[in-house]
Amino acid sequence: MKRILLSALLCLPIFILAQSYNDYLGAGHSNGITVTSSSQQTKTDWNEQASGINTINGSGLDGRLLETSRFLAQASFGANLEYIKQVAENPFEDWIDQQFATNSPAMEQLTHSIFEQARSRFIANGGNAENYERPDWQHFMFAWWQANINNEDLLRQKVALALSEILVISRDSNLASYGLGLADYYDVLKDNAFGNFRDLLKGIALHPMMGIYLSHYNNPKSVPNLNIHPDENFAREIMQLFSIGLYELNPDGTYVLDGDGDRIPTYNNDDIKEFAKIFTGLGPADIRPNEWVSAPDFGVGHWVAIKTKPMVMYDEWHQPGEKRLLNGLVVPSGQSGLQDIDSAIDNLFKHPNTGPFIVTRLIQQLVKSNPSPAYVARVSAAFNNTKGVRGDMKAVIKAILLDDEARSCSWIENPSSGKLIEPMVRYFNVVRQIDLNNNDSIYWNIAWDFYKNTGQAPLSAPHVFNFFLPEYVPNQEFTDAKMVGPEFEIHNSATSINYLNQVDSWTNNRWYDVLRTWDLGMEGTPLDFEKLKYYAKDSEVLVNQLDKLFTHGLLSDETKQTIVEAVDPILRGWGDVEYTDLRVKMALYLIMVSPDYAILK
Protein backbone atom coordinates (compact mmCIF):
# COMPACT_ATOMS: atom_id res chain seq x y z
CA MET A 1 0.00 0.00 0.00
CA LYS A 2 1.20 3.48 -0.84
CA ARG A 3 0.26 6.64 1.01
CA ILE A 4 0.45 9.35 -1.59
CA LEU A 5 -0.22 13.09 -1.56
CA LEU A 6 -0.46 14.40 -5.12
CA SER A 7 -1.23 17.58 -7.05
CA ALA A 8 -2.36 17.75 -10.67
CA LEU A 9 0.34 16.68 -13.13
CA LEU A 10 0.21 16.81 -16.91
CA CYS A 11 2.44 13.89 -17.88
CA LEU A 12 4.32 11.38 -15.77
CA PRO A 13 4.88 7.62 -16.11
CA ILE A 14 3.45 5.68 -13.15
CA PHE A 15 4.64 2.34 -11.84
CA ILE A 16 2.79 1.42 -8.64
CA LEU A 17 2.64 -1.98 -6.94
CA ALA A 18 2.65 -5.02 -9.22
CA GLN A 19 0.48 -3.37 -11.86
CA SER A 20 2.37 -0.94 -14.11
CA TYR A 21 1.03 1.57 -16.61
CA ASN A 22 3.28 3.49 -18.94
CA ASP A 23 1.22 6.66 -19.19
CA TYR A 24 0.29 9.64 -17.03
CA LEU A 25 -1.29 10.04 -13.62
CA GLY A 26 -4.98 10.55 -14.08
CA ALA A 27 -5.34 8.07 -16.92
CA GLY A 28 -7.88 6.13 -14.88
CA HIS A 29 -5.80 3.38 -13.28
CA SER A 30 -6.35 3.20 -9.51
CA ASN A 31 -6.44 -0.53 -8.68
CA GLY A 32 -4.64 -1.33 -5.45
CA ILE A 33 -3.87 2.29 -4.61
CA THR A 34 -5.02 4.19 -1.53
CA VAL A 35 -4.70 7.96 -1.47
CA THR A 36 -5.11 10.24 1.52
CA SER A 37 -5.25 14.01 1.26
CA SER A 38 -5.09 16.88 3.68
CA SER A 39 -8.26 18.89 4.12
CA GLN A 40 -6.12 21.99 4.46
CA GLN A 41 -4.75 21.38 0.97
CA THR A 42 -8.12 20.70 -0.63
CA LYS A 43 -10.10 23.77 -1.68
CA THR A 44 -13.50 22.16 -1.78
CA ASP A 45 -15.16 25.46 -2.60
CA TRP A 46 -13.44 25.49 -5.97
CA ASN A 47 -13.13 21.84 -6.98
CA GLU A 48 -16.15 19.86 -8.02
CA GLN A 49 -14.47 16.57 -7.00
CA ALA A 50 -11.90 16.86 -4.24
CA SER A 51 -11.54 13.25 -3.13
CA GLY A 52 -7.89 12.19 -2.97
CA ILE A 53 -8.40 9.03 -5.03
CA ASN A 54 -9.53 11.22 -7.91
CA THR A 55 -5.92 12.31 -8.38
CA ILE A 56 -5.18 8.76 -9.49
CA ASN A 57 -8.35 7.66 -11.27
CA GLY A 58 -8.39 10.85 -13.31
CA SER A 59 -11.52 12.53 -11.97
CA GLY A 60 -9.51 14.96 -9.86
CA LEU A 61 -6.63 15.63 -12.28
CA ASP A 62 -6.52 18.05 -15.15
CA GLY A 63 -4.06 16.08 -17.31
CA ARG A 64 -6.50 15.13 -20.04
CA LEU A 65 -8.15 18.55 -19.83
CA LEU A 66 -4.84 20.31 -20.34
CA GLU A 67 -3.88 18.01 -23.22
CA THR A 68 -7.20 18.86 -24.84
CA SER A 69 -6.75 22.57 -24.26
CA ARG A 70 -3.38 22.41 -26.00
CA PHE A 71 -4.78 20.29 -28.84
CA LEU A 72 -7.59 22.79 -29.44
CA ALA A 73 -5.09 25.66 -29.41
CA GLN A 74 -3.48 23.98 -32.42
CA ALA A 75 -6.68 22.88 -34.14
CA SER A 76 -8.94 25.89 -33.52
CA PHE A 77 -9.04 29.49 -32.34
CA GLY A 78 -9.69 28.23 -28.82
CA ALA A 79 -12.69 27.10 -26.82
CA ASN A 80 -14.27 27.67 -23.43
CA LEU A 81 -13.83 25.23 -20.59
CA GLU A 82 -17.14 23.45 -21.17
CA TYR A 83 -16.18 22.66 -24.76
CA ILE A 84 -12.70 21.55 -23.73
CA LYS A 85 -14.24 19.11 -21.24
CA GLN A 86 -16.57 17.78 -23.93
CA VAL A 87 -13.74 17.14 -26.40
CA ALA A 88 -11.62 15.57 -23.66
CA GLU A 89 -14.11 12.72 -23.22
CA ASN A 90 -13.19 11.03 -26.51
CA PRO A 91 -10.10 10.44 -28.68
CA PHE A 92 -8.93 13.52 -30.57
CA GLU A 93 -9.33 11.65 -33.85
CA ASP A 94 -13.07 11.37 -33.14
CA TRP A 95 -13.28 15.15 -32.80
CA ILE A 96 -11.35 15.63 -36.05
CA ASP A 97 -13.71 13.25 -37.88
CA GLN A 98 -16.67 15.10 -36.43
CA GLN A 99 -15.18 18.38 -37.64
CA PHE A 100 -14.66 16.93 -41.12
CA ALA A 101 -18.42 16.26 -41.22
CA THR A 102 -19.43 19.70 -39.88
CA ASN A 103 -21.01 22.00 -42.46
CA SER A 104 -19.68 25.52 -42.88
CA PRO A 105 -21.90 28.39 -44.09
CA ALA A 106 -20.72 30.23 -47.20
CA MET A 107 -18.76 33.38 -46.34
CA GLU A 108 -19.84 35.03 -49.60
CA GLN A 109 -23.53 34.64 -48.78
CA LEU A 110 -22.98 35.89 -45.24
CA THR A 111 -21.07 38.94 -46.53
CA HIS A 112 -23.91 39.69 -48.96
CA SER A 113 -26.50 39.42 -46.20
CA ILE A 114 -24.50 41.59 -43.79
CA PHE A 115 -24.00 44.23 -46.49
CA GLU A 116 -27.75 44.38 -47.04
CA GLN A 117 -28.33 44.84 -43.29
CA ALA A 118 -25.58 47.45 -42.99
CA ARG A 119 -26.82 49.36 -46.04
CA SER A 120 -30.37 49.44 -44.65
CA ARG A 121 -29.10 50.83 -41.36
CA PHE A 122 -26.96 53.37 -43.17
CA ILE A 123 -29.93 54.63 -45.20
CA ALA A 124 -32.24 54.58 -42.15
CA ASN A 125 -29.74 56.81 -40.35
CA GLY A 126 -29.89 59.38 -43.15
CA GLY A 127 -27.13 58.07 -45.42
CA ASN A 128 -27.23 58.43 -49.21
CA ALA A 129 -27.82 55.07 -50.88
CA GLU A 130 -25.58 56.07 -53.79
CA ASN A 131 -22.67 56.26 -51.33
CA TYR A 132 -23.17 52.62 -50.37
CA GLU A 133 -22.71 50.95 -53.72
CA ARG A 134 -21.31 47.49 -53.04
CA PRO A 135 -19.77 45.28 -50.36
CA ASP A 136 -16.13 46.00 -49.63
CA TRP A 137 -13.43 44.59 -47.33
CA GLN A 138 -15.16 45.92 -44.22
CA HIS A 139 -18.25 43.82 -44.90
CA PHE A 140 -16.03 40.78 -45.41
CA MET A 141 -14.47 41.49 -42.03
CA PHE A 142 -17.93 41.79 -40.47
CA ALA A 143 -18.77 38.41 -41.96
CA TRP A 144 -15.50 36.80 -40.88
CA TRP A 145 -16.11 37.73 -37.26
CA GLN A 146 -19.78 36.78 -37.41
CA ALA A 147 -18.78 33.38 -38.80
CA ASN A 148 -16.18 32.77 -36.11
CA ILE A 149 -18.16 33.51 -32.95
CA ASN A 150 -20.30 30.68 -31.57
CA ASN A 151 -19.62 28.57 -34.67
CA GLU A 152 -19.13 24.80 -34.82
CA ASP A 153 -16.72 24.49 -37.78
CA LEU A 154 -13.66 25.18 -35.62
CA LEU A 155 -11.08 23.06 -37.43
CA ARG A 156 -12.15 24.13 -40.91
CA GLN A 157 -11.88 27.81 -39.96
CA LYS A 158 -8.43 27.32 -38.42
CA VAL A 159 -7.14 25.49 -41.50
CA ALA A 160 -8.70 28.11 -43.80
CA LEU A 161 -6.84 30.90 -42.01
CA ALA A 162 -3.62 28.86 -42.23
CA LEU A 163 -4.15 28.39 -45.97
CA SER A 164 -4.87 32.11 -46.37
CA GLU A 165 -1.34 32.76 -45.10
CA ILE A 166 0.15 30.34 -47.63
CA LEU A 167 -2.02 30.99 -50.71
CA VAL A 168 -2.02 34.73 -50.12
CA ILE A 169 -4.23 37.46 -51.48
CA SER A 170 -4.80 40.68 -49.55
CA ARG A 171 -7.35 43.44 -49.18
CA ASP A 172 -4.33 45.69 -48.54
CA SER A 173 -4.23 46.16 -52.30
CA ASN A 174 -6.54 46.92 -55.21
CA LEU A 175 -8.86 44.19 -53.88
CA ALA A 176 -10.19 46.34 -51.02
CA SER A 177 -13.44 47.28 -52.76
CA TYR A 178 -14.39 43.68 -53.64
CA GLY A 179 -15.95 42.40 -50.43
CA LEU A 180 -17.87 39.55 -52.05
CA GLY A 181 -14.79 38.51 -53.99
CA LEU A 182 -12.69 38.37 -50.83
CA ALA A 183 -15.40 36.32 -49.11
CA ASP A 184 -15.70 33.92 -52.04
CA TYR A 185 -11.92 33.43 -52.14
CA TYR A 186 -12.07 32.56 -48.45
CA ASP A 187 -14.83 30.07 -49.29
CA VAL A 188 -12.46 28.39 -51.78
CA LEU A 189 -9.91 27.96 -48.99
CA LYS A 190 -12.52 26.86 -46.48
CA ASP A 191 -14.40 24.51 -48.78
CA ASN A 192 -11.23 22.81 -50.00
CA ALA A 193 -9.56 22.66 -46.59
CA PHE A 194 -10.79 19.07 -46.23
CA GLY A 195 -10.69 18.24 -49.93
CA ASN A 196 -7.79 17.60 -52.29
CA PHE A 197 -4.84 19.96 -52.67
CA ARG A 198 -5.01 19.75 -56.47
CA ASP A 199 -8.56 21.13 -56.44
CA LEU A 200 -7.46 23.85 -54.04
CA LEU A 201 -4.51 24.83 -56.23
CA LYS A 202 -6.68 25.00 -59.33
CA GLY A 203 -9.40 26.85 -57.42
CA ILE A 204 -7.10 29.67 -56.35
CA ALA A 205 -5.47 29.78 -59.81
CA LEU A 206 -8.84 30.43 -61.46
CA HIS A 207 -10.22 32.77 -58.83
CA PRO A 208 -10.64 36.34 -60.11
CA MET A 209 -9.33 37.80 -56.84
CA MET A 210 -6.06 35.92 -57.26
CA GLY A 211 -6.14 36.90 -60.93
CA ILE A 212 -6.37 40.59 -60.03
CA TYR A 213 -3.91 40.34 -57.15
CA LEU A 214 -1.18 38.58 -59.15
CA SER A 215 -2.17 40.05 -62.52
CA HIS A 216 -3.18 37.07 -64.65
CA TYR A 217 -6.76 38.40 -64.87
CA ASN A 218 -7.14 39.55 -68.51
CA ASN A 219 -3.57 38.40 -69.13
CA PRO A 220 -3.08 38.46 -72.92
CA LYS A 221 -1.03 36.34 -75.27
CA SER A 222 2.06 37.81 -76.89
CA VAL A 223 1.58 40.57 -79.45
CA PRO A 224 5.25 41.25 -80.34
CA ASN A 225 4.67 44.22 -82.64
CA LEU A 226 2.88 46.00 -79.77
CA ASN A 227 5.49 44.83 -77.25
CA ILE A 228 2.77 42.89 -75.33
CA HIS A 229 3.89 39.78 -73.49
CA PRO A 230 2.22 37.52 -70.91
CA ASP A 231 2.48 38.74 -67.34
CA GLU A 232 4.81 36.50 -65.31
CA ASN A 233 3.70 37.41 -61.79
CA PHE A 234 1.34 34.54 -61.03
CA ALA A 235 3.49 32.05 -62.95
CA ARG A 236 6.36 32.79 -60.60
CA GLU A 237 4.37 32.80 -57.35
CA ILE A 238 2.39 29.62 -58.02
CA MET A 239 5.75 27.86 -58.09
CA GLN A 240 7.70 29.79 -55.46
CA LEU A 241 4.99 30.23 -52.82
CA PHE A 242 1.99 28.02 -53.59
CA SER A 243 3.43 24.62 -54.52
CA ILE A 244 7.11 23.68 -54.93
CA GLY A 245 9.30 26.44 -53.50
CA LEU A 246 12.65 27.69 -54.72
CA TYR A 247 14.84 24.63 -54.13
CA GLU A 248 14.54 20.89 -54.53
CA LEU A 249 13.51 19.11 -51.33
CA ASN A 250 13.86 15.65 -49.91
CA PRO A 251 10.62 14.03 -48.65
CA ASP A 252 11.56 15.17 -45.12
CA GLY A 253 11.75 18.83 -46.15
CA THR A 254 15.55 19.08 -46.10
CA TYR A 255 17.30 20.47 -49.17
CA VAL A 256 18.67 18.28 -51.95
CA LEU A 257 22.29 19.32 -52.50
CA ASP A 258 24.49 19.03 -55.56
CA GLY A 259 28.06 17.73 -55.63
CA ASP A 260 29.37 21.06 -54.31
CA GLY A 261 26.94 21.07 -51.40
CA ASP A 262 24.74 23.77 -52.95
CA ARG A 263 20.96 23.84 -53.14
CA ILE A 264 19.38 22.98 -56.48
CA PRO A 265 16.80 25.47 -57.88
CA THR A 266 13.44 23.98 -58.80
CA TYR A 267 12.92 26.33 -61.75
CA ASN A 268 14.57 29.12 -63.73
CA ASN A 269 13.47 32.20 -65.62
CA ASP A 270 12.67 30.19 -68.75
CA ASP A 271 10.29 28.05 -66.71
CA ILE A 272 8.53 31.19 -65.46
CA LYS A 273 8.05 32.34 -69.06
CA GLU A 274 6.60 28.98 -70.06
CA PHE A 275 4.15 28.95 -67.14
CA ALA A 276 3.21 32.56 -67.95
CA LYS A 277 2.05 31.37 -71.39
CA ILE A 278 -0.22 28.87 -69.64
CA PHE A 279 -2.04 31.52 -67.61
CA THR A 280 -3.13 33.69 -70.52
CA GLY A 281 -6.66 34.23 -71.82
CA LEU A 282 -8.41 34.17 -68.44
CA GLY A 283 -11.07 36.79 -67.79
CA PRO A 284 -14.37 37.48 -66.02
CA ALA A 285 -17.07 34.83 -66.09
CA ASP A 286 -19.89 37.38 -66.11
CA ILE A 287 -20.57 41.10 -66.26
CA ARG A 288 -23.79 42.43 -64.73
CA PRO A 289 -25.43 45.67 -63.67
CA ASN A 290 -24.63 46.69 -60.11
CA GLU A 291 -27.66 45.48 -58.16
CA TRP A 292 -27.30 48.25 -55.57
CA VAL A 293 -27.32 51.15 -58.05
CA SER A 294 -30.72 52.39 -59.19
CA ALA A 295 -29.64 54.43 -62.24
CA PRO A 296 -32.17 53.67 -65.01
CA ASP A 297 -29.71 53.51 -67.90
CA PHE A 298 -27.03 51.39 -66.20
CA GLY A 299 -24.24 53.33 -67.83
CA VAL A 300 -20.71 52.04 -68.10
CA GLY A 301 -19.89 52.92 -64.49
CA HIS A 302 -22.77 50.82 -63.22
CA TRP A 303 -21.72 47.52 -64.78
CA VAL A 304 -19.47 45.24 -62.77
CA ALA A 305 -17.46 42.12 -63.54
CA ILE A 306 -18.49 39.33 -61.17
CA LYS A 307 -15.66 38.44 -58.81
CA THR A 308 -17.32 35.41 -57.20
CA LYS A 309 -17.13 33.00 -60.13
CA PRO A 310 -14.01 31.26 -61.46
CA MET A 311 -12.40 33.01 -64.41
CA VAL A 312 -13.26 31.60 -67.82
CA MET A 313 -10.96 31.07 -70.76
CA TYR A 314 -11.06 33.38 -73.79
CA ASP A 315 -9.10 31.13 -76.13
CA GLU A 316 -8.51 33.85 -78.69
CA TRP A 317 -6.30 35.54 -76.07
CA HIS A 318 -4.59 32.34 -74.91
CA GLN A 319 -0.98 31.82 -75.99
CA PRO A 320 -0.96 29.10 -78.68
CA GLY A 321 1.71 26.46 -79.19
CA GLU A 322 3.46 23.98 -76.96
CA LYS A 323 4.75 24.87 -73.49
CA ARG A 324 7.73 23.21 -71.84
CA LEU A 325 7.17 22.81 -68.10
CA LEU A 326 9.04 21.18 -65.23
CA ASN A 327 10.66 17.74 -65.21
CA GLY A 328 10.53 17.48 -69.00
CA LEU A 329 6.76 17.84 -69.40
CA VAL A 330 5.76 19.21 -72.80
CA VAL A 331 2.23 20.59 -73.04
CA PRO A 332 1.25 19.87 -76.65
CA SER A 333 0.12 22.47 -79.13
CA GLY A 334 -3.55 22.47 -80.01
CA GLN A 335 -5.02 22.06 -76.53
CA SER A 336 -7.62 24.49 -75.26
CA GLY A 337 -6.51 27.08 -72.73
CA LEU A 338 -8.20 25.27 -69.84
CA GLN A 339 -6.55 21.99 -70.87
CA ASP A 340 -3.21 23.79 -70.73
CA ILE A 341 -4.03 24.99 -67.20
CA ASP A 342 -4.97 21.47 -66.11
CA SER A 343 -1.64 20.22 -67.45
CA ALA A 344 0.24 22.90 -65.52
CA ILE A 345 -1.67 22.26 -62.29
CA ASP A 346 -0.94 18.53 -62.61
CA ASN A 347 2.74 19.29 -63.27
CA LEU A 348 3.01 21.21 -60.00
CA PHE A 349 0.71 18.97 -57.98
CA LYS A 350 2.71 15.84 -58.88
CA HIS A 351 6.08 17.49 -58.34
CA PRO A 352 8.00 15.72 -55.53
CA ASN A 353 8.53 19.05 -53.76
CA THR A 354 4.86 19.86 -53.29
CA GLY A 355 4.22 17.47 -50.41
CA PRO A 356 7.12 18.50 -48.14
CA PHE A 357 6.81 22.17 -49.10
CA ILE A 358 3.11 22.52 -48.31
CA VAL A 359 3.01 20.29 -45.23
CA THR A 360 5.97 22.13 -43.66
CA ARG A 361 4.07 25.41 -43.94
CA LEU A 362 0.91 23.86 -42.53
CA ILE A 363 2.82 22.41 -39.59
CA GLN A 364 4.35 25.82 -38.97
CA GLN A 365 0.91 27.40 -38.99
CA LEU A 366 -0.77 24.85 -36.74
CA VAL A 367 1.79 23.27 -34.44
CA LYS A 368 5.42 24.43 -34.40
CA SER A 369 7.90 26.58 -36.30
CA ASN A 370 10.66 23.96 -36.49
CA PRO A 371 9.26 20.50 -37.23
CA SER A 372 11.83 17.74 -37.27
CA PRO A 373 12.64 16.16 -40.65
CA ALA A 374 11.02 12.95 -39.41
CA TYR A 375 7.76 14.81 -38.65
CA VAL A 376 7.76 16.42 -42.09
CA ALA A 377 8.50 13.05 -43.70
CA ARG A 378 5.57 11.38 -41.97
CA VAL A 379 3.12 14.09 -43.00
CA SER A 380 4.58 14.22 -46.53
CA ALA A 381 3.96 10.49 -46.82
CA ALA A 382 0.30 11.13 -45.97
CA PHE A 383 0.18 13.86 -48.63
CA ASN A 384 1.86 11.68 -51.25
CA ASN A 385 -0.29 8.61 -50.79
CA THR A 386 -3.12 7.86 -48.39
CA LYS A 387 -5.09 4.84 -49.57
CA GLY A 388 -3.93 5.49 -53.12
CA VAL A 389 -4.86 9.20 -53.10
CA ARG A 390 -2.37 12.04 -53.44
CA GLY A 391 -3.10 15.41 -51.85
CA ASP A 392 -5.82 14.25 -49.43
CA MET A 393 -6.11 17.23 -47.07
CA LYS A 394 -8.00 15.23 -44.42
CA ALA A 395 -5.14 12.77 -44.23
CA VAL A 396 -2.63 15.63 -44.04
CA ILE A 397 -4.50 17.40 -41.24
CA LYS A 398 -4.81 14.21 -39.21
CA ALA A 399 -1.15 13.44 -39.74
CA ILE A 400 -0.17 16.92 -38.52
CA LEU A 401 -2.39 17.08 -35.45
CA LEU A 402 -2.10 13.47 -34.27
CA ASP A 403 1.61 13.01 -34.84
CA ASP A 404 3.69 12.11 -31.78
CA GLU A 405 5.64 15.35 -32.23
CA ALA A 406 2.44 17.35 -31.87
CA ARG A 407 0.90 15.28 -29.07
CA SER A 408 3.64 13.74 -26.94
CA CYS A 409 4.51 15.46 -23.68
CA SER A 410 8.15 14.53 -24.22
CA TRP A 411 8.34 17.07 -27.05
CA ILE A 412 7.01 20.04 -25.07
CA GLU A 413 10.35 20.93 -23.45
CA ASN A 414 12.38 20.21 -26.59
CA PRO A 415 14.10 23.46 -27.68
CA SER A 416 12.82 22.98 -31.23
CA SER A 417 9.19 22.86 -30.11
CA GLY A 418 6.79 25.74 -29.97
CA LYS A 419 5.85 28.77 -31.99
CA LEU A 420 5.11 32.41 -31.35
CA ILE A 421 1.34 32.80 -31.66
CA GLU A 422 0.70 35.57 -34.14
CA PRO A 423 -1.14 38.58 -32.64
CA MET A 424 -4.45 38.13 -34.44
CA VAL A 425 -4.73 34.52 -33.27
CA ARG A 426 -4.13 35.70 -29.70
CA TYR A 427 -6.98 38.15 -30.30
CA PHE A 428 -9.26 35.42 -31.63
CA ASN A 429 -8.41 33.25 -28.61
CA VAL A 430 -9.74 35.71 -26.06
CA VAL A 431 -13.09 36.23 -27.77
CA ARG A 432 -13.50 32.50 -28.28
CA GLN A 433 -12.55 31.53 -24.73
CA ILE A 434 -14.15 34.30 -22.66
CA ASP A 435 -17.90 34.93 -22.76
CA LEU A 436 -19.13 37.96 -24.71
CA ASN A 437 -21.77 40.36 -23.42
CA ASN A 438 -24.02 40.54 -26.44
CA ASN A 439 -27.81 40.30 -26.59
CA ASP A 440 -28.45 40.61 -30.33
CA SER A 441 -25.90 38.02 -31.60
CA ILE A 442 -24.38 40.55 -33.99
CA TYR A 443 -20.59 40.38 -33.84
CA TRP A 444 -19.60 42.65 -36.72
CA ASN A 445 -16.05 43.85 -36.32
CA ILE A 446 -13.40 45.35 -38.54
CA ALA A 447 -10.85 45.28 -35.69
CA TRP A 448 -9.46 48.53 -37.08
CA ASP A 449 -7.49 49.51 -33.98
CA PHE A 450 -6.00 46.04 -33.74
CA TYR A 451 -5.02 46.09 -37.42
CA LYS A 452 -3.39 49.53 -37.09
CA ASN A 453 -1.49 48.43 -34.00
CA THR A 454 -0.33 44.98 -35.09
CA GLY A 455 -0.72 44.96 -38.87
CA GLN A 456 -2.83 41.81 -38.79
CA ALA A 457 -6.34 40.82 -39.89
CA PRO A 458 -7.61 37.98 -42.09
CA LEU A 459 -6.72 38.44 -45.79
CA SER A 460 -4.76 41.60 -44.95
CA ALA A 461 -1.09 40.70 -45.45
CA PRO A 462 1.13 43.53 -46.73
CA HIS A 463 2.32 41.45 -49.69
CA VAL A 464 2.12 38.01 -51.29
CA PHE A 465 4.84 36.74 -48.92
CA ASN A 466 2.34 36.94 -46.05
CA PHE A 467 2.81 38.86 -42.79
CA PHE A 468 6.09 37.02 -42.14
CA LEU A 469 8.43 34.71 -44.01
CA PRO A 470 8.44 31.00 -43.10
CA GLU A 471 12.26 31.06 -43.09
CA TYR A 472 12.66 34.18 -40.95
CA VAL A 473 15.51 33.94 -38.41
CA PRO A 474 15.07 36.44 -35.53
CA ASN A 475 18.61 36.62 -34.13
CA GLN A 476 21.98 34.94 -33.76
CA GLU A 477 20.70 32.48 -31.16
CA PHE A 478 18.24 31.12 -33.72
CA THR A 479 20.99 31.07 -36.33
CA ASP A 480 23.30 29.10 -34.06
CA ALA A 481 20.51 26.64 -33.26
CA LYS A 482 19.64 26.36 -36.97
CA MET A 483 16.03 27.29 -36.23
CA VAL A 484 13.53 29.79 -37.61
CA GLY A 485 10.92 31.96 -35.90
CA PRO A 486 8.54 33.20 -38.60
CA GLU A 487 6.12 35.20 -36.44
CA PHE A 488 8.98 37.10 -34.81
CA GLU A 489 9.32 39.08 -38.05
CA ILE A 490 6.29 41.16 -37.00
CA HIS A 491 7.21 41.18 -33.29
CA ASN A 492 9.11 44.42 -32.82
CA SER A 493 9.32 47.34 -30.41
CA ALA A 494 6.22 48.97 -31.91
CA THR A 495 3.90 46.00 -32.44
CA SER A 496 4.76 44.36 -29.12
CA ILE A 497 3.88 47.50 -27.15
CA ASN A 498 0.83 48.09 -29.30
CA TYR A 499 -0.34 44.56 -28.54
CA LEU A 500 0.00 45.23 -24.81
CA ASN A 501 -2.13 48.34 -25.24
CA GLN A 502 -4.74 46.35 -27.11
CA VAL A 503 -4.95 43.81 -24.28
CA ASP A 504 -5.29 46.69 -21.83
CA SER A 505 -8.22 48.05 -23.83
CA TRP A 506 -9.98 44.67 -23.58
CA THR A 507 -9.45 44.27 -19.85
CA ASN A 508 -9.18 47.78 -18.37
CA ASN A 509 -12.10 48.50 -16.09
CA ARG A 510 -12.77 51.83 -17.82
CA TRP A 511 -12.58 50.50 -21.37
CA TYR A 512 -12.84 46.88 -22.35
CA ASP A 513 -14.73 47.04 -25.62
CA VAL A 514 -13.38 43.98 -27.41
CA LEU A 515 -15.29 44.10 -30.67
CA ARG A 516 -15.09 47.57 -32.20
CA THR A 517 -17.72 48.30 -34.84
CA TRP A 518 -17.67 50.58 -37.87
CA ASP A 519 -19.86 53.64 -38.53
CA LEU A 520 -23.33 52.26 -37.89
CA GLY A 521 -23.86 53.67 -34.41
CA MET A 522 -23.93 50.17 -32.91
CA GLU A 523 -22.75 49.39 -29.42
CA GLY A 524 -19.63 47.29 -29.03
CA THR A 525 -19.44 43.82 -27.53
CA PRO A 526 -17.42 43.68 -24.29
CA LEU A 527 -15.99 40.64 -22.60
CA ASP A 528 -18.25 39.09 -19.98
CA PHE A 529 -16.26 38.11 -16.88
CA GLU A 530 -19.19 36.81 -14.85
CA LYS A 531 -18.19 33.12 -14.88
CA LEU A 532 -14.56 33.87 -14.09
CA LYS A 533 -15.55 36.09 -11.15
CA TYR A 534 -16.64 32.94 -9.33
CA TYR A 535 -13.02 31.79 -9.19
CA ALA A 536 -11.60 35.21 -8.35
CA LYS A 537 -12.23 34.88 -4.62
CA ASP A 538 -8.98 32.93 -4.53
CA SER A 539 -6.26 34.38 -6.74
CA GLU A 540 -4.42 31.07 -7.19
CA VAL A 541 -7.59 29.27 -8.22
CA LEU A 542 -8.34 32.06 -10.72
CA VAL A 543 -4.88 31.84 -12.26
CA ASN A 544 -5.15 28.05 -12.49
CA GLN A 545 -8.45 28.43 -14.31
CA LEU A 546 -6.93 30.86 -16.82
CA ASP A 547 -3.97 28.50 -17.19
CA LYS A 548 -6.35 25.78 -18.38
CA LEU A 549 -7.77 28.09 -21.04
CA PHE A 550 -4.79 30.03 -22.31
CA THR A 551 -1.55 28.28 -21.37
CA HIS A 552 -2.74 24.66 -21.24
CA GLY A 553 -1.19 23.85 -17.86
CA LEU A 554 2.22 25.16 -18.93
CA LEU A 555 2.15 28.46 -17.06
CA SER A 556 5.55 28.75 -15.38
CA ASP A 557 5.79 28.96 -11.60
CA GLU A 558 7.49 32.34 -11.97
CA THR A 559 4.69 33.81 -14.08
CA LYS A 560 2.02 32.25 -11.89
CA GLN A 561 3.58 33.75 -8.78
CA THR A 562 3.86 37.16 -10.42
CA ILE A 563 0.16 37.16 -11.33
CA VAL A 564 -0.96 35.87 -7.93
CA GLU A 565 1.06 38.58 -6.19
CA ALA A 566 -0.54 41.23 -8.41
CA VAL A 567 -4.07 39.93 -7.89
CA ASP A 568 -3.92 39.14 -4.15
CA PRO A 569 -3.87 42.77 -2.91
CA ILE A 570 -7.10 43.59 -4.77
CA LEU A 571 -9.48 43.15 -1.83
CA ARG A 572 -12.20 45.69 -2.58
CA GLY A 573 -13.75 47.29 -5.61
CA TRP A 574 -13.21 50.67 -7.18
CA GLY A 575 -16.39 52.73 -7.12
CA ASP A 576 -19.24 50.32 -7.77
CA VAL A 577 -17.01 47.75 -9.51
CA GLU A 578 -16.74 44.44 -7.65
CA TYR A 579 -13.28 43.41 -6.46
CA THR A 580 -13.68 40.03 -8.19
CA ASP A 581 -14.23 41.89 -11.47
CA LEU A 582 -10.98 43.80 -10.98
CA ARG A 583 -9.13 40.63 -10.06
CA VAL A 584 -10.28 38.85 -13.23
CA LYS A 585 -9.24 41.76 -15.42
CA MET A 586 -5.82 42.05 -13.79
CA ALA A 587 -5.17 38.29 -14.02
CA LEU A 588 -6.40 38.08 -17.61
CA TYR A 589 -4.29 41.07 -18.66
CA LEU A 590 -1.14 39.66 -17.10
CA ILE A 591 -1.57 36.17 -18.51
CA MET A 592 -2.28 37.51 -22.01
CA VAL A 593 0.84 39.67 -22.06
CA SER A 594 3.04 36.91 -20.65
CA PRO A 595 5.51 34.95 -22.81
CA ASP A 596 3.88 31.78 -21.46
CA TYR A 597 0.74 32.68 -23.44
CA ALA A 598 2.48 34.15 -26.49
CA ILE A 599 4.45 30.95 -27.11
CA LEU A 600 2.45 27.83 -27.96
CA LYS A 601 4.41 24.79 -26.80
Beta strands, then each sheet from edge to edge (+ up, - down):
strand 1: 3-4
strand 2: 14-16
strand 3: 19-21
strand 4: 34-35
strand 5: 282-283
strand 6: 287-289
strand 7: 303-305
strand 8: 312-313
strand 9: 323-324
strand 10: 330-331
strand 11: 419-420
strand 12: 513-515
strand 13: 525-526
strand 14: 599-600
sheet 1: 1+ 4+
sheet 2: 2+ 3-
sheet 3: 5+ 8-
sheet 4: 6+ 7-
sheet 5: 9+ 10-
sheet 6: 11+ 14-
sheet 7: 12+ 13-
end
